[in-house]
C-alpha cells in the first residue's frame, strides 16, 4: 500500500468519481474491446476487429479519474515499473468493486491493462509499440490510428479518450529527449528509447487534433544477410554492398519516403572496422551502430526565445574538428551537403549519408540543388567536380507498389564528360512480372561491368578477389 489509498478505502468518494454518475455495463451489451487495448491482430493470424463502444470509454474515464484521486503520483514514480503496475491494478480492482461496475473477467483485464498503459506508458499506443511487424504508426487525432504492416496501411480500432490525452502522450514522448511540443512550438522531431523516429505536429497547425507519426524500429536489427533472405537484394549484390562498406567507399543511399534508407545505412555500417572512429550527425538519433568507437551527435531546435538552435550544418562542420575517420549523416536535406562533400574529399573516406531521391541520377541533381540553395555562389561545373571527386557509390532503395522494399540500383559515379556527371550501374533490379497474389516478381542483374572504378581501392584492402567473385556471380543483363 502507498500514497492516499487508505483515504479512498475508507469510503470517501473521490472527487472525479463523485462528479460523474456511476456507470454500469448492461448485461445485454458486452464489451466490444479487442485484446491488447484494441490493437489489430497480427497479420499472420487475422482476427475480426471489434471496436469498443462509447460506454467503455465513459466507464474507463470514470475509473481513471477515481484512480488519479486515490494515488500519490510522487510515491508511484519511486516504484519499479512492475511494482507500480501491480499497485495500480490493485487500486483499480478496488474501484471497480466499490462502484459496482459490471464487467466480465476478460473485460476487466483489458481495462486494467489500458489504465496501466495510460499511467505508466504511452496509453493506447503500447500494444502497437509491442508488435514487431508494424513499420509505422500514424495517429490522426484522437479517433483514428493507422498502421503499416507488410507495406500496406491499415486502420486500427485504437482510439484515445480525447485530443488532450493524445497531446499529453506526445508531450511525454518528446520531453524524454529534452524537446517540447505546444502551441508556441507545434512541430517536433523526437525518438523513443529504442531509437524509433517520432514526429509530432500539434494544433493550431494540425486542424483535427495532434498528428503523431512513429517510424518503428525492429527489435532484432536487420543485416545484409537478412535483406538477401527477404529478396531485397541478390546474394552477389549483398556481397558487393559488404565490400563497399569494408573498403571505405564514400556512399550515398537514395530513396523515397519509407523505402528503407536508414535500415540499409545501419546494415552497411556493420562492415566498418571496429578500430575506426565514427561520428554520426542526425536530426533525431536513430542510427544504431555496433562499433565500440562511435560519437553520436543530434541537432537542437531553438528555445522559447527563438535562439540556441544547432543545425545539421553546425554538427557536420564541428565533426571535422573531432578527428573522425568516418562521418555518417542520417539525412542530407540542406546546405550540410556541401560540408559533407568537403569531408568526403579531405581524408574521411567511407563517409555515408542518405537523401530523398527516386533514382541515382536524381540523387546527384538533388545534391547539386542543396548546395546551390545553401547560398554557395559556385559555378555548376565546380559543384559537379566536387560531387564526382567525393561520391563513389549511390545505392538506390525503393518501396514498390506491392509494399515490398528492394535495392534497385548500385551505381558508381565515374566522372565528368563536359558538364555531365557520368554514372555506371553495377547492379539493377528488373521487374519481370506479377504473381497471382499481386506480388511483383523481379531479379537483380549485373550490367556486365568487370572492373568497377573502386577496384584499386578494393585491391588496397585485399578485397579484389571477393569483389571479382561477386561481380562474376551476378546474373548478366539479357542483351
Secondary structure as UniProt FT lines:
FT   TURN            3..4
FT   HELIX           5..9
FT   TURN            10..11
FT   HELIX           15..19
FT   TURN            27..28
FT   HELIX           35..38
FT   HELIX           43..45
FT   HELIX           54..70
FT   HELIX           73..76
FT   TURN            77..78
FT   HELIX           81..98
FT   TURN            99..100
FT   HELIX           105..120
FT   HELIX           123..125
FT   HELIX           126..130
FT   STRAND          134..140
FT   TURN            142..143
FT   STRAND          145..149
FT   TURN            150..151
FT   STRAND          152..155
FT   HELIX           163..175
FT   TURN            176..178
FT   STRAND          187..191
FT   TURN            193..194
FT   STRAND          197..201
FT   TURN            203..205
FT   TURN            207..208
FT   STRAND          211..215
FT   HELIX           224..229
FT   TURN            230..231
FT   HELIX           235..246
FT   TURN            247..248
FT   STRAND          251..255
FT   TURN            257..258
FT   HELIX           261..269
FT   TURN            270..271
FT   TURN            274..275
FT   STRAND          278..282
FT   STRAND          294..298
FT   TURN            304..305
FT   HELIX           312..319
FT   TURN            320..323
FT   STRAND          326..329
FT   HELIX           336..344
FT   TURN            345..347
FT   TURN            349..350
FT   STRAND          352..356
FT   HELIX           360..373
FT   TURN            374..375
FT   HELIX           380..390
FT   STRAND          393..399
FT   TURN            401..402
FT   STRAND          405..417
FT   TURN            418..419
FT   STRAND          420..434
FT   TURN            436..437
FT   STRAND          440..446
FT   TURN            453..454
FT   HELIX           455..460
FT   TURN            461..462
FT   HELIX           464..473
FT   STRAND          475..476
//
